[in-house]
Amino acid sequence: MAVEEEGLRVFQSVKIKIGEAKNLPTYPGPNKMRDCYCTVNLDQEEVFRTKIVEKSLCPFYGEDFYCEIPRSFRHLSFYIFDRDVFRRDSIIGRYRPTRKDLQKYHNRDTWFQLQHVDADSEVQGKVHLELRLSEVITDSGVVCHKLATRILECQGLPIVNGQCDPYATVTLAGPCRSEAKKTKVKKKTNNPQFDEVFYFEVTRPCSYNRKSHFDFEDEDVDKLEIRVDLWNASNLKFGDEFLGELRVPLKVLRQSSPHEAWYFLQPRDNGSKSLKPEDLGSLRLNVVYTEDHVFSSDYYSPLRDLLLRSADVEPVSASAAHILGEVCREKQEAAVPLVRLFLHYGRVVPFISAIASAEVRRTQDPNTIFRGNSLTSKCIDETMKLAGMHYLHVTLKPTIEEICQSHKSCEIDPVRLKDGESLESNTENLRQYVDRVFSVITKSGVSCPTVMCDIFFSLREAAAKRFQDDLDVRYTAVSSFIFLRFFAPAILSPNLFQLTPHHTDPQTSRTLTLVSKTIQTLGSLSKSKSASFKESYMAAFYEFFNEQKYADAVKNFLDLISSSGRRDPKSVQQPILLKEGFMIKRAQGRKRFGMKNFKKRWFRLTNHEFTYQKSKGDPPLYGIPIENILAVEPLEEESFKMKNMFQVIQPERALYIQANNCVEAKAWIDILTKVSQCNQKRLAVYHPSAYLNGHWLCCRASSDTAAGCSPCTSGLPANIQLDIDGDRETERIYSLFSSYMSKLEKMQEACGSRSVYDGPEREEYSTFIIDDPQETYKTLKQVIAGVAALEQEHAQYKRDKFKKTKYGSQEHPIGDKSFQSYIRQQSETPAHSM
């Protein structure tokens, strides 16, 4: 979901590795240890939570989190909580970078000091305020000045303890006066519309000067200020909760009267001394925040067309896509946007076939085929992640869940055996697990996605053609990916592939490590398998699997997934679990006299139906067949005064659901839209608000069967293309080319050098693969021209945006320090360098 700006779309995403915390303060009790977890928050909305690490002051989390950010935000906050069984969990400390600060530590493991948190510092939101100075004639005929303070509205206030009933106090404060007034309380909203005006006398009648209506006494202006405090009306005995404040000195009226602006709420300085940062410990993070500014499709045509022709360029090393892989510091950087772009346009198989064939021709030893971190390997890895995730889940998830739940000991290293454990029993447990995992993998060939099978077919053919004397190379070329880079890593770290929600416990992790090692060796078809293990206990254990039936099963599986035209994809009909989790749903009114209340339910989506039940594992209470989903759209917050709601529209009624946060809401809407996209009766229009009290809140139509009043979100094909925006991927590729421009220029020099000089070349040129200098130079020239054209468009957009930018507008409220820094930078930048 993109944030729309004038002329372009802005996509935001964040990838976070939460490593560990250290030196947390001791618990004030005899135990001194803590049970800690970490949360990730957009401003103050929690979007991710790690597992709880018990009894530790240096907890290791080792968890990864990725999300598309569906809205604007100021801070990405990380909180360390201490679990309390009897009371609300307490905050130990936080790290709270602004969006701009995220770029300073981009993709670097960094320790951050935890900061103290109190109620007065936990603020968010903005206020729309208007100040107007006017003349008022009193009943006695005397003229005086009065200040009208208008509180129009607030946006994005925090939700405290599950509710927000805000009100504002407006105070005119000075050295010798303090006059306060209060708005009405607005119930159940964090975006209150107040639109209330309060009047304050600013100057005494005797101080009025007829020469200038607004030339009031300097000391009044310099020393007076308007303070607006936002509060949450609470029924608790502790009193109302502070939400934030803003202070506006009245001298702003010297510049303009009236003065109207948006302000960010600020924390209150209550004079309390916080703990030193080092007293609260620190947190190790790696954060990659990406912001893509994407123009309309026609801007990218030259660069996109050049990239999509890559598979047809001879030699492929002279293509734009291959050049990107050459100049990027890490092949993975290039592989991610390239694969997504080629998948979107249906060109991934020809491109990977071309670069794989070129790599095979350069390989001298069949035993090292596709073993390096080449562009080919990284592109196939990325394709398997995108196209094969559902296949991976349906194949491995049930067995992985069983291993995690049964918790049987499988340690076969005699040195690591615990007291009371039996080596024979552990060996049998492990053998059963390996047999089960091996069986589900080798019987899953019919479910392997078509795009993966087509790639494996091209790998098999290229390897067999290059090494005709090696009869096994056609298998090892494929097994090096499907076993070594796909199944084995997923078994080893199931949380990274969404097979488990968090890292497994140490015992289960050890079991999965042993299973992964064995499966990897079984799939490799190595001629001396026992010798491939460094550990003697693993070599001994592998003797159980030296039977020919295991090698035959691997070869049959590899034959099936790498054979052209091997199966009819429509024959795969088993339900695939796509997403599940707790959400809150509103009763649909299927019972005539039932209450339409809200209840927490466990939701489950497969490619066949969307169901909910009381708890995970319970029988479904209600199910919607996928073919009955007519639309999936957001629901306006004003319908039930609840955020993050969406609606699943059926023929008879709509199911209203509230997700845990904005990221989860977007994920559910996206996946439900994907699976129902090809339904023949999908709606073109819908109601963005609910039907309540005999009418639709959006259009006021009284009939509950009235046609919708707003167009449905435009859909995309229900396949791999749904999650990919071709223009966004081209923009990312442009950004990479732009950041590595110096390497592109060096590559041009290398092409020129090789064209005119056939002797030893400079060392800095030797890292590039250049098979045809003239063709490569020609492509480089086109790439650089395409990048330069897009750079000009981005520079022009920045100039236009800067001219239109107003400090104090709704988009850029007063109080945003990072925006003030941006204003200074832009005003100091010469026009030609922008």
Summary of the structure (lengths in Angstrom):
residues: 834
radius of gyration: 31.7
end to end distance: 28.3
largest distance: 112.1
contacts: 2514
relative contact order: 0.09
helix: 40%
strand: 24%
